[in-house]
Amino acid sequence: MRALLVLLGIAALVILAGMATGFISIDQTQTAQLPRLEGGQAPEFKADVGRIDVGTETKTVEVPSIQVQKPGATPTPAQ
């Protein structure tokens, strides 16, 4: 039971952070109406969320060559 409450709390914090940063925008498009003799009306919401595109890119990176020599060994010329 405690774990469920913790998960709901984390989900609420994520939604609030998304709304605060502008990543999530929730607007109410229709108000709720209480049922009189019949029916009623539930509220409607429109949610606009951001989009993240993830892609790959191929690049060539030059890496310096490293030579390790043991103490007392004579140095060899770099190639």
PDB file with SEQRES, HELIX, SHEET and CRYST1 records, atoms N, CA, C and O in Angstrom:
SEQRES   1 A   79  MET ARG ALA LEU LEU VAL LEU LEU GLY ILE ALA ALA LEU          
SEQRES   2 A   79  VAL ILE LEU ALA GLY MET ALA THR GLY PHE ILE SER ILE          
SEQRES   3 A   79  ASP GLN THR GLN THR ALA GLN LEU PRO ARG LEU GLU GLY          
SEQRES   4 A   79  GLY GLN ALA PRO GLU PHE LYS ALA ASP VAL GLY ARG ILE          
SEQRES   5 A   79  ASP VAL GLY THR GLU THR LYS THR VAL GLU VAL PRO SER          
SEQRES   6 A   79  ILE GLN VAL GLN LYS PRO GLY ALA THR PRO THR PRO ALA          
SEQRES   7 A   79  GLN                                                          
HELIX    1 AA1 ARG A    2  THR A   21  1                                  20    
SHEET    1 AA1 2 ILE A  24  GLN A  30  0                                        
SHEET    2 AA1 2 GLU A  44  VAL A  49 -1                                        
CRYST1    1.000    1.000    1.000  90.00  90.00  90.00 P 1           1          
ATOM      1  N   MET A   1       0.826  -1.188   0.000  1.00  0.00           N  
ATOM      2  CA  MET A   1       0.000   0.000   0.000  1.00  0.00           C  
ATOM      3  C   MET A   1       0.870   1.252   0.000  1.00  0.00           C  
ATOM      4  O   MET A   1       0.590   2.223  -0.703  1.00  0.00           O  
ATOM      5  N   ARG A   2       1.930   1.208   0.804  1.00  0.00           N  
ATOM      6  CA  ARG A   2       2.825   2.355   0.864  1.00  0.00           C  
ATOM      7  C   ARG A   2       3.538   2.566  -0.462  1.00  0.00           C  
ATOM      8  O   ARG A   2       3.740   3.700  -0.896  1.00  0.00           O  
ATOM      9  N   ALA A   3       3.919   1.457  -1.106  1.00  0.00           N  
ATOM     10  CA  ALA A   3       4.620   1.557  -2.383  1.00  0.00           C  
ATOM     11  C   ALA A   3       3.726   2.199  -3.445  1.00  0.00           C  
ATOM     12  O   ALA A   3       4.200   2.987  -4.263  1.00  0.00           O  
ATOM     13  N   LEU A   4       2.449   1.866  -3.432  1.00  0.00           N  
ATOM     14  CA  LEU A   4       1.508   2.453  -4.386  1.00  0.00           C  
ATOM     15  C   LEU A   4       1.384   3.960  -4.170  1.00  0.00           C  
ATOM     16  O   LEU A   4       1.340   4.727  -5.132  1.00  0.00           O  
ATOM     17  N   LEU A   5       1.329   4.379  -2.919  1.00  0.00           N  
ATOM     18  CA  LEU A   5       1.249   5.808  -2.622  1.00  0.00           C  
ATOM     19  C   LEU A   5       2.524   6.535  -3.044  1.00  0.00           C  
ATOM     20  O   LEU A   5       2.469   7.664  -3.530  1.00  0.00           O  
ATOM     21  N   VAL A   6       3.660   5.890  -2.859  1.00  0.00           N  
ATOM     22  CA  VAL A   6       4.932   6.499  -3.281  1.00  0.00           C  
ATOM     23  C   VAL A   6       4.954   6.643  -4.799  1.00  0.00           C  
ATOM     24  O   VAL A   6       5.374   7.681  -5.310  1.00  0.00           O  
ATOM     25  N   LEU A   7       4.509   5.616  -5.529  1.00  0.00           N  
ATOM     26  CA  LEU A   7       4.476   5.698  -6.997  1.00  0.00           C  
ATOM     27  C   LEU A   7       3.521   6.786  -7.478  1.00  0.00           C  
ATOM     28  O   LEU A   7       3.832   7.505  -8.429  1.00  0.00           O  
ATOM     29  N   LEU A   8       2.368   6.915  -6.836  1.00  0.00           N  
ATOM     30  CA  LEU A   8       1.429   7.980  -7.212  1.00  0.00           C  
ATOM     31  C   LEU A   8       2.025   9.360  -6.933  1.00  0.00           C  
ATOM     32  O   LEU A   8       1.834  10.293  -7.712  1.00  0.00           O  
ATOM     33  N   GLY A   9       2.745   9.483  -5.823  1.00  0.00           N  
ATOM     34  CA  GLY A   9       3.391  10.755  -5.499  1.00  0.00           C  
ATOM     35  C   GLY A   9       4.462  11.117  -6.514  1.00  0.00           C  
ATOM     36  O   GLY A   9       4.573  12.274  -6.920  1.00  0.00           O  
ATOM     37  N   ILE A  10       5.258  10.122  -6.928  1.00  0.00           N  
ATOM     38  CA  ILE A  10       6.306  10.366  -7.928  1.00  0.00           C  
ATOM     39  C   ILE A  10       5.676  10.760  -9.258  1.00  0.00           C  
ATOM     40  O   ILE A  10       6.157  11.675  -9.927  1.00  0.00           O  
ATOM     41  N   ALA A  11       4.593  10.070  -9.648  1.00  0.00           N  
ATOM     42  CA  ALA A  11       3.912  10.405 -10.903  1.00  0.00           C  
ATOM     43  C   ALA A  11       3.363  11.833 -10.861  1.00  0.00           C  
ATOM     44  O   ALA A  11       3.439  12.560 -11.851  1.00  0.00           O  
ATOM     45  N   ALA A  12       2.816  12.227  -9.721  1.00  0.00           N  
ATOM     46  CA  ALA A  12       2.290  13.593  -9.585  1.00  0.00           C  
ATOM     47  C   ALA A  12       3.412  14.619  -9.698  1.00  0.00           C  
ATOM     48  O   ALA A  12       3.238  15.664 -10.325  1.00  0.00           O  
ATOM     49  N   LEU A  13       4.566  14.322  -9.090  1.00  0.00           N  
ATOM     50  CA  LEU A  13       5.698  15.245  -9.187  1.00  0.00           C  
ATOM     51  C   LEU A  13       6.213  15.366 -10.619  1.00  0.00           C  
ATOM     52  O   LEU A  13       6.591  16.454 -11.052  1.00  0.00           O  
ATOM     53  N   VAL A  14       6.229  14.265 -11.349  1.00  0.00           N  
ATOM     54  CA  VAL A  14       6.685  14.304 -12.748  1.00  0.00           C  
ATOM     55  C   VAL A  14       5.729  15.143 -13.585  1.00  0.00           C  
ATOM     56  O   VAL A  14       6.165  15.940 -14.415  1.00  0.00           O  
ATOM     57  N   ILE A  15       4.442  14.968 -13.374  1.00  0.00           N  
ATOM     58  CA  ILE A  15       3.459  15.763 -14.129  1.00  0.00           C  
ATOM     59  C   ILE A  15       3.575  17.243 -13.781  1.00  0.00           C  
ATOM     60  O   ILE A  15       3.529  18.092 -14.671  1.00  0.00           O  
ATOM     61  N   LEU A  16       3.724  17.557 -12.510  1.00  0.00           N  
ATOM     62  CA  LEU A  16       3.873  18.965 -12.112  1.00  0.00           C  
ATOM     63  C   LEU A  16       5.152  19.572 -12.682  1.00  0.00           C  
ATOM     64  O   LEU A  16       5.144  20.725 -13.114  1.00  0.00           O  
ATOM     65  N   ALA A  17       6.245  18.821 -12.690  1.00  0.00           N  
ATOM     66  CA  ALA A  17       7.489  19.329 -13.262  1.00  0.00           C  
ATOM     67  C   ALA A  17       7.324  19.563 -14.762  1.00  0.00           C  
ATOM     68  O   ALA A  17       7.828  20.554 -15.290  1.00  0.00           O  
ATOM     69  N   GLY A  18       6.634  18.673 -15.445  1.00  0.00           N  
ATOM     70  CA  GLY A  18       6.388  18.852 -16.877  1.00  0.00           C  
ATOM     71  C   GLY A  18       5.539  20.077 -17.157  1.00  0.00           C  
ATOM     72  O   GLY A  18       5.776  20.792 -18.131  1.00  0.00           O  
ATOM     73  N   MET A  19       4.560  20.321 -16.315  1.00  0.00           N  
ATOM     74  CA  MET A  19       3.711  21.503 -16.502  1.00  0.00           C  
ATOM     75  C   MET A  19       4.482  22.780 -16.178  1.00  0.00           C  
ATOM     76  O   MET A  19       4.287  23.799 -16.841  1.00  0.00           O  
ATOM     77  N   ALA A  20       5.349  22.741 -15.176  1.00  0.00           N  
ATOM     78  CA  ALA A  20       6.110  23.927 -14.795  1.00  0.00           C  
ATOM     79  C   ALA A  20       7.127  24.311 -15.859  1.00  0.00           C  
ATOM     80  O   ALA A  20       7.406  25.495 -16.045  1.00  0.00           O  
ATOM     81  N   THR A  21       7.682  23.333 -16.559  1.00  0.00           N  
ATOM     82  CA  THR A  21       8.680  23.615 -17.589  1.00  0.00           C  
ATOM     83  C   THR A  21       8.052  23.872 -18.955  1.00  0.00           C  
ATOM     84  O   THR A  21       8.762  24.230 -19.895  1.00  0.00           O  
ATOM     85  N   GLY A  22       6.750  23.700 -19.084  1.00  0.00           N  
ATOM     86  CA  GLY A  22       6.089  23.947 -20.357  1.00  0.00           C  
ATOM     87  C   GLY A  22       6.101  22.740 -21.277  1.00  0.00           C  
ATOM     88  O   GLY A  22       5.701  22.849 -22.436  1.00  0.00           O  
ATOM     89  N   PHE A  23       6.549  21.597 -20.792  1.00  0.00           N  
ATOM     90  CA  PHE A  23       6.588  20.386 -21.618  1.00  0.00           C  
ATOM     91  C   PHE A  23       5.194  19.784 -21.757  1.00  0.00           C  
ATOM     92  O   PHE A  23       4.894  19.129 -22.755  1.00  0.00           O  
ATOM     93  N   ILE A  24       4.343  20.006 -20.757  1.00  0.00           N  
ATOM     94  CA  ILE A  24       2.969  19.498 -20.777  1.00  0.00           C  
ATOM     95  C   ILE A  24       2.026  20.683 -20.593  1.00  0.00           C  
ATOM     96  O   ILE A  24       2.215  21.508 -19.699  1.00  0.00           O  
ATOM     97  N   SER A  25       1.019  20.757 -21.440  1.00  0.00           N  
ATOM     98  CA  SER A  25       0.007  21.814 -21.324  1.00  0.00           C  
ATOM     99  C   SER A  25      -1.366  21.148 -21.310  1.00  0.00           C  
ATOM    100  O   SER A  25      -1.737  20.476 -22.273  1.00  0.00           O  
ATOM    101  N   ILE A  26      -2.121  21.327 -20.233  1.00  0.00           N  
ATOM    102  CA  ILE A  26      -3.449  20.720 -20.101  1.00  0.00           C  
ATOM    103  C   ILE A  26      -4.480  21.841 -20.024  1.00  0.00           C  
ATOM    104  O   ILE A  26      -4.411  22.704 -19.149  1.00  0.00           O  
ATOM    105  N   ASP A  27      -5.446  21.816 -20.959  1.00  0.00           N  
ATOM    106  CA  ASP A  27      -6.513  22.822 -20.993  1.00  0.00           C  
ATOM    107  C   ASP A  27      -7.864  22.121 -20.895  1.00  0.00           C  
ATOM    108  O   ASP A  27      -8.075  21.082 -21.521  1.00  0.00           O  
ATOM    109  N   GLN A  28      -8.777  22.691 -20.111  1.00  0.00           N  
ATOM    110  CA  GLN A  28     -10.118  22.133 -20.001  1.00  0.00           C  
ATOM    111  C   GLN A  28     -10.953  22.693 -21.144  1.00  0.00           C  
ATOM    112  O   GLN A  28     -11.072  23.909 -21.294  1.00  0.00           O  
ATOM    113  N   THR A  29     -11.537  21.796 -21.957  1.00  0.00           N  
ATOM    114  CA  THR A  29     -12.311  22.229 -23.118  1.00  0.00           C  
ATOM    115  C   THR A  29     -13.814  22.168 -22.871  1.00  0.00           C  
ATOM    116  O   THR A  29     -14.581  22.815 -23.583  1.00  0.00           O  
ATOM    117  N   GLN A  30     -14.247  21.398 -21.869  1.00  0.00           N  
ATOM    118  CA  GLN A  30     -15.675  21.284 -21.586  1.00  0.00           C  
ATOM    119  C   GLN A  30     -15.840  21.156 -20.072  1.00  0.00           C  
ATOM    120  O   GLN A  30     -15.149  20.366 -19.428  1.00  0.00           O  
ATOM    121  N   THR A  31     -16.754  21.935 -19.517  1.00  0.00           N  
ATOM    122  CA  THR A  31     -16.956  21.897 -18.066  1.00  0.00           C  
ATOM    123  C   THR A  31     -17.861  20.733 -17.675  1.00  0.00           C  
ATOM    124  O   THR A  31     -18.598  20.194 -18.501  1.00  0.00           O  
ATOM    125  N   ALA A  32     -17.792  20.363 -16.424  1.00  0.00           N  
ATOM    126  CA  ALA A  32     -18.624  19.278 -15.910  1.00  0.00           C  
ATOM    127  C   ALA A  32     -19.993  19.823 -15.519  1.00  0.00           C  
ATOM    128  O   ALA A  32     -20.121  20.979 -15.117  1.00  0.00           O  
ATOM    129  N   GLN A  33     -21.012  18.977 -15.643  1.00  0.00           N  
ATOM    130  CA  GLN A  33     -22.359  19.338 -15.206  1.00  0.00           C  
ATOM    131  C   GLN A  33     -22.886  18.200 -14.345  1.00  0.00           C  
ATOM    132  O   GLN A  33     -22.755  17.027 -14.693  1.00  0.00           O  
ATOM    133  N   LEU A  34     -23.481  18.563 -13.222  1.00  0.00           N  
ATOM    134  CA  LEU A  34     -24.060  17.557 -12.345  1.00  0.00           C  
ATOM    135  C   LEU A  34     -25.326  16.992 -12.967  1.00  0.00           C  
ATOM    136  O   LEU A  34     -26.045  17.701 -13.671  1.00  0.00           O  
ATOM    137  N   PRO A  35     -25.598  15.741 -12.715  1.00  0.00           N  
ATOM    138  CA  PRO A  35     -26.837  15.167 -13.263  1.00  0.00           C  
ATOM    139  C   PRO A  35     -28.050  15.715 -12.520  1.00  0.00           C  
ATOM    140  O   PRO A  35     -28.058  15.775 -11.290  1.00  0.00           O  
ATOM    141  N   ARG A  36     -29.043  16.103 -13.248  1.00  0.00           N  
ATOM    142  CA  ARG A  36     -30.302  16.568 -12.639  1.00  0.00           C  
ATOM    143  C   ARG A  36     -31.211  15.336 -12.507  1.00  0.00           C  
ATOM    144  O   ARG A  36     -31.115  14.605 -11.521  1.00  0.00           O  
ATOM    145  N   LEU A  37     -32.056  15.110 -13.453  1.00  0.00           N  
ATOM    146  CA  LEU A  37     -32.887  13.907 -13.433  1.00  0.00           C  
ATOM    147  C   LEU A  37     -32.209  12.779 -14.197  1.00  0.00           C  
ATOM    148  O   LEU A  37     -32.367  11.607 -13.855  1.00  0.00           O  
ATOM    149  N   GLU A  38     -31.482  13.123 -15.195  1.00  0.00           N  
ATOM    150  CA  GLU A  38     -30.777  12.128 -16.003  1.00  0.00           C  
ATOM    151  C   GLU A  38     -29.395  12.631 -16.348  1.00  0.00           C  
ATOM    152  O   GLU A  38     -29.127  13.833 -16.350  1.00  0.00           O  
ATOM    153  N   GLY A  39     -28.536  11.696 -16.637  1.00  0.00           N  
ATOM    154  CA  GLY A  39     -27.223  11.988 -17.189  1.00  0.00           C  
ATOM    155  C   GLY A  39     -26.452  13.055 -16.457  1.00  0.00           C  
ATOM    156  O   GLY A  39     -26.645  13.284 -15.263  1.00  0.00           O  
ATOM    157  N   GLY A  40     -25.633  13.661 -17.145  1.00  0.00           N  
ATOM    158  CA  GLY A  40     -24.722  14.676 -16.648  1.00  0.00           C  
ATOM    159  C   GLY A  40     -23.644  14.837 -17.703  1.00  0.00           C  
ATOM    160  O   GLY A  40     -23.801  14.398 -18.842  1.00  0.00           O  
ATOM    161  N   GLN A  41     -22.596  15.444 -17.328  1.00  0.00           N  
ATOM    162  CA  GLN A  41     -21.538  15.636 -18.316  1.00  0.00           C  
ATOM    163  C   GLN A  41     -20.195  15.640 -17.601  1.00  0.00           C  
ATOM    164  O   GLN A  41     -19.989  16.383 -16.641  1.00  0.00           O  
ATOM    165  N   ALA A  42     -19.298  14.811 -18.074  1.00  0.00           N  
ATOM    166  CA  ALA A  42     -17.955  14.768 -17.512  1.00  0.00           C  
ATOM    167  C   ALA A  42     -17.110  15.865 -18.157  1.00  0.00           C  
ATOM    168  O   ALA A  42     -17.348  16.233 -19.307  1.00  0.00           O  
ATOM    169  N   PRO A  43     -16.142  16.382 -17.439  1.00  0.00           N  
ATOM    170  CA  PRO A  43     -15.287  17.410 -18.043  1.00  0.00           C  
ATOM    171  C   PRO A  43     -14.372  16.799 -19.102  1.00  0.00           C  
ATOM    172  O   PRO A  43     -14.010  15.625 -19.024  1.00  0.00           O  
ATOM    173  N   GLU A  44     -14.009  17.604 -20.079  1.00  0.00           N  
ATOM    174  CA  GLU A  44     -13.076  17.158 -21.114  1.00  0.00           C  
ATOM    175  C   GLU A  44     -11.829  18.024 -21.051  1.00  0.00           C  
ATOM    176  O   GLU A  44     -11.893  19.224 -20.784  1.00  0.00           O  
ATOM    177  N   PHE A  45     -10.701  17.387 -21.302  1.00  0.00           N  
ATOM    178  CA  PHE A  45      -9.421  18.081 -21.266  1.00  0.00           C  
ATOM    179  C   PHE A  45      -8.653  17.815 -22.548  1.00  0.00           C  
ATOM    180  O   PHE A  45      -8.772  16.747 -23.148  1.00  0.00           O  
ATOM    181  N   LYS A  46      -7.872  18.787 -22.955  1.00  0.00           N  
ATOM    182  CA  LYS A  46      -6.989  18.639 -24.108  1.00  0.00           C  
ATOM    183  C   LYS A  46      -5.561  18.765 -23.578  1.00  0.00           C  
ATOM    184  O   LYS A  46      -5.218  19.748 -22.922  1.00  0.00           O  
ATOM    185  N   ALA A  47      -4.744  17.771 -23.867  1.00  0.00           N  
ATOM    186  CA  ALA A  47      -3.364  17.773 -23.377  1.00  0.00           C  
ATOM    187  C   ALA A  47      -2.404  17.861 -24.558  1.00  0.00           C  
ATOM    188  O   ALA A  47      -2.431  17.019 -25.455  1.00  0.00           O  
ATOM    189  N   ASP A  48      -1.567  18.872 -24.548  1.00  0.00           N  
ATOM    190  CA  ASP A  48      -0.502  19.004 -25.540  1.00  0.00           C  
ATOM    191  C   ASP A  48       0.809  18.695 -24.836  1.00  0.00           C  
ATOM    192  O   ASP A  48       1.154  19.321 -23.835  1.00  0.00           O  
ATOM    193  N   VAL A  49       1.526  17.728 -25.369  1.00  0.00           N  
ATOM    194  CA  VAL A  49       2.797  17.356 -24.755  1.00  0.00           C  
ATOM    195  C   VAL A  49       3.923  17.596 -25.746  1.00  0.00           C  
ATOM    196  O   VAL A  49       3.716  17.551 -26.959  1.00  0.00           O  
ATOM    197  N   GLY A  50       5.107  17.849 -25.225  1.00  0.00           N  
ATOM    198  CA  GLY A  50       6.276  18.063 -26.074  1.00  0.00           C  
ATOM    199  C   GLY A  50       6.688  16.789 -26.767  1.00  0.00           C  
ATOM    200  O   GLY A  50       6.202  15.700 -26.459  1.00  0.00           O  
ATOM    201  N   ARG A  51       7.587  16.946 -27.704  1.00  0.00           N  
ATOM    202  CA  ARG A  51       8.059  15.796 -28.472  1.00  0.00           C  
ATOM    203  C   ARG A  51       9.577  15.804 -28.466  1.00  0.00           C  
ATOM    204  O   ARG A  51      10.209  16.847 -28.630  1.00  0.00           O  
ATOM    205  N   ILE A  52      10.141  14.647 -28.276  1.00  0.00           N  
ATOM    206  CA  ILE A  52      11.591  14.501 -28.278  1.00  0.00           C  
ATOM    207  C   ILE A  52      11.973  13.560 -29.408  1.00  0.00           C  
ATOM    208  O   ILE A  52      11.475  12.437 -29.481  1.00  0.00           O  
ATOM    209  N   ASP A  53      12.844  14.009 -30.278  1.00  0.00           N  
ATOM    210  CA  ASP A  53      13.356  13.163 -31.349  1.00  0.00           C  
ATOM    211  C   ASP A  53      14.781  12.757 -31.008  1.00  0.00           C  
ATOM    212  O   ASP A  53      15.621  13.598 -30.690  1.00  0.00           O  
ATOM    213  N   VAL A  54      15.039  11.468 -31.077  1.00  0.00           N  
ATOM    214  CA  VAL A  54      16.368  10.947 -30.781  1.00  0.00           C  
ATOM    215  C   VAL A  54      16.906  10.328 -32.059  1.00  0.00           C  
ATOM    216  O   VAL A  54      16.232   9.514 -32.691  1.00  0.00           O  
ATOM    217  N   GLY A  55      18.110  10.707 -32.438  1.00  0.00           N  
ATOM    218  CA  GLY A  55      18.713  10.170 -33.646  1.00  0.00           C  
ATOM    219  C   GLY A  55      20.180   9.848 -33.422  1.00  0.00           C  
ATOM    220  O   GLY A  55      20.724  10.075 -32.341  1.00  0.00           O  
ATOM    221  N   THR A  56      20.798   9.327 -34.438  1.00  0.00           N  
ATOM    222  CA  THR A  56      22.221   9.015 -34.355  1.00  0.00           C  
ATOM    223  C   THR A  56      22.972   9.781 -35.434  1.00  0.00           C  
ATOM    224  O   THR A  56      22.390  10.213 -36.429  1.00  0.00           O  
ATOM    225  N   GLU A  57      24.236   9.936 -35.228  1.00  0.00           N  
ATOM    226  CA  GLU A  57      25.079  10.683 -36.145  1.00  0.00           C  
ATOM    227  C   GLU A  57      26.462  10.041 -36.136  1.00  0.00           C  
ATOM    228  O   GLU A  57      26.989   9.724 -35.070  1.00  0.00           O  
ATOM    229  N   THR A  58      27.054   9.848 -37.310  1.00  0.00           N  
ATOM    230  CA  THR A  58      28.374   9.247 -37.406  1.00  0.00           C  
ATOM    231  C   THR A  58      29.419  10.341 -37.540  1.00  0.00           C  
ATOM    232  O   THR A  58      29.324  11.203 -38.414  1.00  0.00           O  
ATOM    233  N   LYS A  59      30.420  10.299 -36.662  1.00  0.00           N  
ATOM    234  CA  LYS A  59      31.504  11.269 -36.697  1.00  0.00           C  
ATOM    235  C   LYS A  59      32.828  10.544 -36.566  1.00  0.00           C  
ATOM    236  O   LYS A  59      32.903   9.466 -35.976  1.00  0.00           O  
ATOM    237  N   THR A  60      33.880  11.146 -37.123  1.00  0.00           N  
ATOM    238  CA  THR A  60      35.228  10.616 -36.973  1.00  0.00           C  
ATOM    239  C   THR A  60      35.980  11.517 -36.001  1.00  0.00           C  
ATOM    240  O   THR A  60      36.033  12.735 -36.173  1.00  0.00           O  
ATOM    241  N   VAL A  61      36.553  10.902 -34.990  1.00  0.00           N  
ATOM    242  CA  VAL A  61      37.251  11.647 -33.956  1.00  0.00           C  
ATOM    243  C   VAL A  61      38.692  11.148 -33.909  1.00  0.00           C  
ATOM    244  O   VAL A  61      38.939   9.946 -33.814  1.00  0.00           O  
ATOM    245  N   GLU A  62      39.639  12.082 -33.975  1.00  0.00           N  
ATOM    246  CA  GLU A  62      41.033  11.700 -33.861  1.00  0.00           C  
ATOM    247  C   GLU A  62      41.397  11.502 -32.397  1.00  0.00           C  
ATOM    248  O   GLU A  62      41.079  12.328 -31.542  1.00  0.00           O  
ATOM    249  N   VAL A  63      42.062  10.403 -32.132  1.00  0.00           N  
ATOM    250  CA  VAL A  63      42.466  10.079 -30.770  1.00  0.00           C  
ATOM    251  C   VAL A  63      43.987  10.078 -30.726  1.00  0.00           C  
ATOM    252  O   VAL A  63      44.616   9.455 -31.581  1.00  0.00           O  
ATOM    253  N   PRO A  64      44.595  10.749 -29.763  1.00  0.00           N  
ATOM    254  CA  PRO A  64      46.056  10.775 -29.700  1.00  0.00           C  
ATOM    255  C   PRO A  64      46.600   9.386 -29.347  1.00  0.00           C  
ATOM    256  O   PRO A  64      45.983   8.626 -28.601  1.00  0.00           O  
ATOM    257  N   SER A  65      47.775   9.082 -29.909  1.00  0.00           N  
ATOM    258  CA  SER A  65      48.396   7.795 -29.583  1.00  0.00           C  
ATOM    259  C   SER A  65      49.236   7.963 -28.319  1.00  0.00           C  
ATOM    260  O   SER A  65      49.875   8.994 -28.109  1.00  0.00           O  
ATOM    261  N   ILE A  66      49.219   6.951 -27.507  1.00  0.00           N  
ATOM    262  CA  ILE A  66      49.935   6.980 -26.232  1.00  0.00           C  
ATOM    263  C   ILE A  66      50.899   5.800 -26.205  1.00  0.00           C  
ATOM    264  O   ILE A  66      50.539   4.677 -26.558  1.00  0.00           O  
ATOM    265  N   GLN A  67      52.113   6.070 -25.788  1.00  0.00           N  
ATOM    266  CA  GLN A  67      53.103   5.002 -25.650  1.00  0.00           C  
ATOM    267  C   GLN A  67      53.530   4.950 -24.192  1.00  0.00           C  
ATOM    268  O   GLN A  67      53.835   5.975 -23.583  1.00  0.00           O  
ATOM    269  N   VAL A  68      53.548   3.760 -23.649  1.00  0.00           N  
ATOM    270  CA  VAL A  68      53.952   3.556 -22.267  1.00  0.00           C  
ATOM    271  C   VAL A  68      55.275   2.808 -22.278  1.00  0.00           C  
ATOM    272  O   VAL A  68      55.415   1.778 -22.937  1.00  0.00           O  
ATOM    273  N   GLN A  69      56.232   3.330 -21.550  1.00  0.00           N  
ATOM    274  CA  GLN A  69      57.542   2.683 -21.474  1.00  0.00           C  
ATOM    275  C   GLN A  69      57.852   2.354 -20.023  1.00  0.00           C  
ATOM    276  O   GLN A  69      57.554   3.120 -19.107  1.00  0.00           O  
ATOM    277  N   LYS A  70      58.450   1.207 -19.850  1.00  0.00           N  
ATOM    278  CA  LYS A  70      58.836   0.794 -18.509  1.00  0.00           C  
ATOM    279  C   LYS A  70      60.085   1.569 -18.101  1.00  0.00           C  
ATOM    280  O   LYS A  70      60.863   1.988 -18.957  1.00  0.00           O  
ATOM    281  N   PRO A  71      60.278   1.757 -16.807  1.00  0.00           N  
ATOM    282  CA  PRO A  71      61.477   2.467 -16.350  1.00  0.00           C  
ATOM    283  C   PRO A  71      62.747   1.718 -16.795  1.00  0.00           C  
ATOM    284  O   PRO A  71      62.808   0.490 -16.735  1.00  0.00           O  
ATOM    285  N   GLY A  72      63.735   2.464 -17.231  1.00  0.00           N  
ATOM    286  CA  GLY A  72      64.994   1.886 -17.657  1.00  0.00           C  
ATOM    287  C   GLY A  72      65.025   1.463 -19.115  1.00  0.00           C  
ATOM    288  O   GLY A  72      66.088   1.096 -19.616  1.00  0.00           O  
ATOM    289  N   ALA A  73      63.911   1.501 -19.805  1.00  0.00           N  
ATOM    290  CA  ALA A  73      63.896   1.123 -21.220  1.00  0.00           C  
ATOM    291  C   ALA A  73      64.275   2.336 -22.065  1.00  0.00           C  
ATOM    292  O   ALA A  73      63.999   3.472 -21.679  1.00  0.00           O  
ATOM    293  N   THR A  74      64.885   2.108 -23.176  1.00  0.00           N  
ATOM    294  CA  THR A  74      65.250   3.206 -24.060  1.00  0.00           C  
ATOM    295  C   THR A  74      64.029   3.639 -24.871  1.00  0.00           C  
ATOM    296  O   THR A  74      63.257   2.797 -25.330  1.00  0.00           O  
ATOM    297  N   PRO A  75      63.857   4.925 -25.044  1.00  0.00           N  
ATOM    298  CA  PRO A  75      62.686   5.393 -25.796  1.00  0.00           C  
ATOM    299  C   PRO A  75      62.802   5.035 -27.281  1.00  0.00           C  
ATOM    300  O   PRO A  75      63.888   5.058 -27.861  1.00  0.00           O  
ATOM    301  N   THR A  76      61.671   4.708 -27.868  1.00  0.00           N  
ATOM    302  CA  THR A  76      61.608   4.430 -29.306  1.00  0.00           C  
ATOM    303  C   THR A  76      60.927   5.591 -29.992  1.00  0.00           C  
ATOM    304  O   THR A  76      60.066   6.242 -29.400  1.00  0.00           O  
ATOM    305  N   PRO A  77      61.292   5.856 -31.208  1.00  0.00           N  
ATOM    306  CA  PRO A  77      60.657   6.999 -31.926  1.00  0.00           C  
ATOM    307  C   PRO A  77      59.171   6.749 -32.171  1.00  0.00           C  
ATOM    308  O   PRO A  77      58.752   5.616 -32.407  1.00  0.00           O  
ATOM    309  N   ALA A  78      58.386   7.817 -32.112  1.00  0.00           N  
ATOM    310  CA  ALA A  78      56.949   7.723 -32.349  1.00  0.00           C  
ATOM    311  C   ALA A  78      56.685   7.518 -33.834  1.00  0.00           C  
ATOM    312  O   ALA A  78      57.447   7.985 -34.680  1.00  0.00           O  
ATOM    313  N   GLN A  79      55.631   6.836 -34.134  1.00  0.00           N  
ATOM    314  CA  GLN A  79      55.275   6.554 -35.535  1.00  0.00           C  
ATOM    315  C   GLN A  79      54.359   7.592 -36.078  1.00  0.00           C  
ATOM    316  O   GLN A  79      53.957   7.515 -37.239  1.00  0.00           O  
TER     317      GLN A  79                                                      
END                                                                             
